[in-house]
Structures are given as structure tokens and as C-alpha cells.
Amino acid sequence: MLLELVLFFTLAAAITTAAVMVPGLVRARAWAGIPLALAILVGAGWLTGLIVHDPVAATILPLFGVGALIETRRHLPQWSFLAAQLLSALLVASVVYLIYAGAQPFV
């Protein structure tokens, strides 16, 4: 499960980074930013499910991404949804990877 979380949040961060690189998209209003952010999370979940051959991951992991996005947006309300998603995906991917790397000697 840890590897799936690492893969999902890494894919979400990579896809969000690619989307933010489009000029003006990081400043998109909520009516454009929310559907795009959700589409990125669903796409990252689908790719994760495809890579690890786990259809449940494609359904459950985007919910973790939405939770991280909502929590980041709650603490940083002045940020756009894509900027908040990029920050949350990078932070969660980093923390989960550190936990995964720390658990490797014991598994």
C-alpha cells in the first residue's frame, strides 16, 4: 500500500506540475481549477491502478488526494486549487516516500 501511495502522489505531482506550466493556468478561477484538479487526481489514480494492476487503487487513492487538497486549501485559502494541489501532492509524496524508505529494512 505504501508503494501505491508513493506512486499515486508522485504521478499527481508530475501531472499537476505539467498543468501548472501552461501559462495562466495556475491562476485559474475555481470554476476552471476545481474540475481540472479533480481530473488530474482521477487520471493519476487511473494510471496508478493501471501500473500496479489494482482496480481498487484507481478508486480509493484519488480520495486521499482530494483530502490532501482540501486540507491544503483550508490552510492556504488565497492559493489557487492547482497551486494547492501541487504543494499537497509534493509534500505527501515526500513524506510517504520517507516512510516507505524507512519501512524497507523491516519488511
C-alpha positions as CSV (number, residue, x, y, z in Angstrom):
1,M,0.0,0.0,0.0
2,L,2.8,2.4,0.7
3,L,4.3,1.9,-2.8
4,E,0.9,2.6,-4.3
5,L,0.6,5.9,-2.3
6,V,4.1,6.9,-3.3
7,L,3.3,6.2,-7.0
8,F,0.0,7.9,-6.9
9,F,1.2,11.1,-5.3
10,T,4.3,11.2,-7.5
11,L,2.1,10.9,-10.6
12,A,-0.3,13.5,-9.2
13,A,2.6,15.9,-8.6
14,A,4.1,15.3,-12.0
15,I,0.8,15.8,-13.9
16,T,0.0,18.9,-11.8
17,T,3.4,20.3,-12.5
18,A,2.9,19.8,-16.2
19,A,-0.5,21.5,-16.0
20,V,0.8,24.4,-13.9
21,M,3.5,25.1,-16.6
22,V,0.7,26.1,-19.0
23,P,0.7,29.9,-18.9
24,G,-2.1,31.4,-16.9
25,L,-3.5,28.0,-15.7
26,V,-2.1,28.3,-12.2
27,R,-4.2,31.5,-11.7
28,A,-7.4,29.8,-13.0
29,R,-10.6,30.6,-11.1
30,A,-12.3,28.0,-9.1
31,W,-14.8,27.1,-11.9
32,A,-11.9,26.0,-14.0
33,G,-9.4,25.0,-11.3
34,I,-11.6,22.5,-9.4
35,P,-12.6,20.3,-12.4
36,L,-9.0,20.3,-13.7
37,A,-7.6,19.4,-10.3
38,L,-10.1,16.6,-9.9
39,A,-9.4,15.3,-13.4
40,I,-5.7,15.3,-12.6
41,L,-6.3,13.3,-9.4
42,V,-8.6,10.8,-11.2
43,G,-6.0,10.5,-14.0
44,A,-3.2,9.8,-11.5
45,G,-5.4,7.2,-9.8
46,W,-6.2,5.5,-13.0
47,L,-2.5,5.4,-14.0
48,T,-1.6,4.0,-10.6
49,G,-4.3,1.3,-10.9
50,L,-3.0,0.5,-14.4
51,I,0.6,0.3,-13.3
52,V,0.1,-1.8,-10.2
53,H,-2.9,-3.8,-11.6
54,D,-5.1,-2.8,-8.7
55,P,-8.5,-1.5,-9.7
56,V,-9.3,-0.5,-6.1
57,A,-6.4,1.9,-6.1
58,A,-7.9,3.8,-9.0
59,T,-11.0,4.4,-6.9
60,I,-9.6,5.0,-3.4
61,L,-6.3,6.9,-4.0
62,P,-7.9,10.0,-5.6
63,L,-10.0,10.4,-2.4
64,F,-6.7,10.7,-0.5
65,G,-5.6,13.3,-3.0
66,V,-8.8,15.2,-2.6
67,G,-8.4,15.1,1.2
68,A,-4.9,16.5,1.0
69,L,-6.1,19.2,-1.5
70,I,-8.9,20.2,0.8
71,E,-6.6,20.4,3.8
72,T,-4.0,22.4,2.0
73,R,-6.7,24.8,0.6
74,R,-8.1,25.2,4.1
75,H,-4.8,26.4,5.4
76,L,-3.9,28.5,2.3
77,P,-7.2,29.9,1.1
78,Q,-5.6,32.6,-1.1
79,W,-3.9,30.0,-3.3
80,S,-5.5,28.6,-6.4
81,F,-6.6,25.0,-6.5
82,L,-3.8,23.9,-8.8
83,A,-1.2,25.5,-6.7
84,A,-2.6,24.0,-3.5
85,Q,-2.8,20.6,-5.2
86,L,0.8,20.9,-6.4
87,L,2.0,21.7,-2.8
88,S,-0.1,19.0,-1.2
89,A,1.0,16.3,-3.7
90,L,4.7,17.2,-3.4
91,L,4.5,17.2,0.4
92,V,2.5,14.0,0.8
93,A,4.7,12.2,-1.9
94,S,7.8,13.2,0.0
95,V,6.5,12.1,3.4
96,V,5.1,8.8,2.2
97,Y,8.4,8.1,0.4
98,L,10.3,8.7,3.5
99,I,8.0,6.3,5.4
100,Y,8.3,3.8,2.6
101,A,12.1,4.0,2.6
102,G,12.2,3.7,6.4
103,A,10.0,0.7,6.4
104,Q,12.1,-1.2,3.8
105,P,14.6,-2.7,6.2
106,F,11.8,-4.2,8.3
107,V,9.7,-5.7,5.5
